[in-house]
Amino acid sequence: MNTNHWGVLIQAAELIILVLGAWLTYRGWQKDREKDRENTRNNMRQQYLSDAYIFIADFVQRNPLNEEFKKHAQNIEKAADLINLFGTEEEIKEFEQFSLEASIPNRQASLDRILQMLRNRLRKELNLPEIMHPPRGVRFTKKE
């Protein structure tokens, strides 16, 4: 092989290294973008679960005659919107079932199951163990 061939081979190798370096840089950038999107989705899911859970938990065991009840009822509407937007099919169906039961006069509807579903899904997102017993809150009332 003469020196001219070596020069061409060296230039080809340099070009291959340059192209490979550019490709690896691009793939790394793509992976970072995908990871950022996944992190954003995870954060949104965790925020949705947290908000919906708190809205519902705050509503449970409230006195419907209390003046603050309307505010808490509006939070249930917000929770419904969050569940309809970000919820799993099972969570959406469970909330629809609650809505149907709540719309029947003199019928008591429970949010315990949806509350437990949201809590366990959030715990799963945070890599915490599932808890089987239903969530229980504490309410302090002012005696008049």
N, C-alpha and C positions, 0 to 999 in steps of 0.2 A: 504494500500500500504506500502510495506516495504521500507527501506532506499535505498536499492539497485535499486529499480525502480525509485526513485527520482534521483539518480545519473545518470541513463541512460537518463531520460527525460531532465535533465540539459545539458548533453553532446549533445543530439539531438538538443536542443534549441540553444546551442552555435554553432553547426555545421550549422544549418539553418541560424542563424544571420551572420555567416562568409560567407556562400554561397550567401546570399542575398546582403550583403555588396559588395562582389566581382562583382556580377551581376550589381548592381547599379553603381559601379565605371566604369565598362565596358560600360554600356549604356551611362553614362555621357561622357565618352571619345568618343564614337561613335557620339553622338550628337554634341560635339565640333568639331569633324572632318568634319561632314556634314555641320555645320555652316561655318567653315573655307573654305570649298570648294565653298559653295554658295557665300561667300564674295569675293573669288577670281574670280568666274564667273562674279559677279556684277562689280567688278573693271575692268575686261577685257572688258566687254560690254561697260562700261562707257568710257574707254580709246578708244575703237574702234569707238564709236559714236563721241567722241570728235575729234579724229584724222581725220576721214572721213569727218566730217562737216568742219573742218578747211581747209583741203586740197581742198574741193570743193568750199568753200566760198572764198578762196584765188585765185582760178582760175576764178571765175565769174567776168565778166566785164573787163577782161584783153585785152589789145591790142595784136592781134596775130602777129603784126610786131615787137613787143618789144623783145629785146634780152632775157629777163627773161621768155618769154612765154614758152620756152621749159622746163624750170624747173617746171613751174606751170602745164604744160601738163603732166609731169612725176608724179606730185602729184595726178592728176586725175587717173592715172593708179594705183597708190598706193591705192587711195580711192576705186577704183573698186575691187581691191584684198581684201580689208577689208570688203567691202559690200558682196562680194561673199563668204567670209569665215564666217562672223558673222551676216550678215544681215538677216532680216526676208524675207519670200518669196515675200512679197509685195515690199520691198526695192530692192531686186534683180531684180524683173520684171521691176520696174521703171527704174533702171539703165540700164537694157538691152534695154528698149525702147529708152532711151537717146542715147545709143551707136548706135542703128539702125538709128535714126534720124541724128546723127552726121556724120554717114558714107555716107550719101547722099550728093553729091556735091551741093554747093550753097544752102544748106538747113540749117536753123538755128535751133539748138537744145537747149532746155532750161534745166537747172539743178535746177530750182526753186522748183519743186515738191519734188525731192529727198532731197534737202536741207531742206525743211520744214518737211519732214518725219523724217529725222535724228534729227533735232532740237527738234521736239516734242517727239520723243522716248527718247532722252537724258533727256529732262525735266521731262518726266514721271519717268525715272530711278532715278532722283534726287528729286522726289516728288514735282516738281514745276508744276504750272498750264500750260495747253496747250495754245498755242498762234495760232490764226487762220490766221493772215495776213502773207504774205510771208516775209522771211528774206530779209533785205536790208543792203548792206554794203556801205562803203565809200571808194572811191579810189581817191588818190591824184596823179596827173600826173605832171611831170616836163616839163615846156615849154622850147623848144629849140630855 
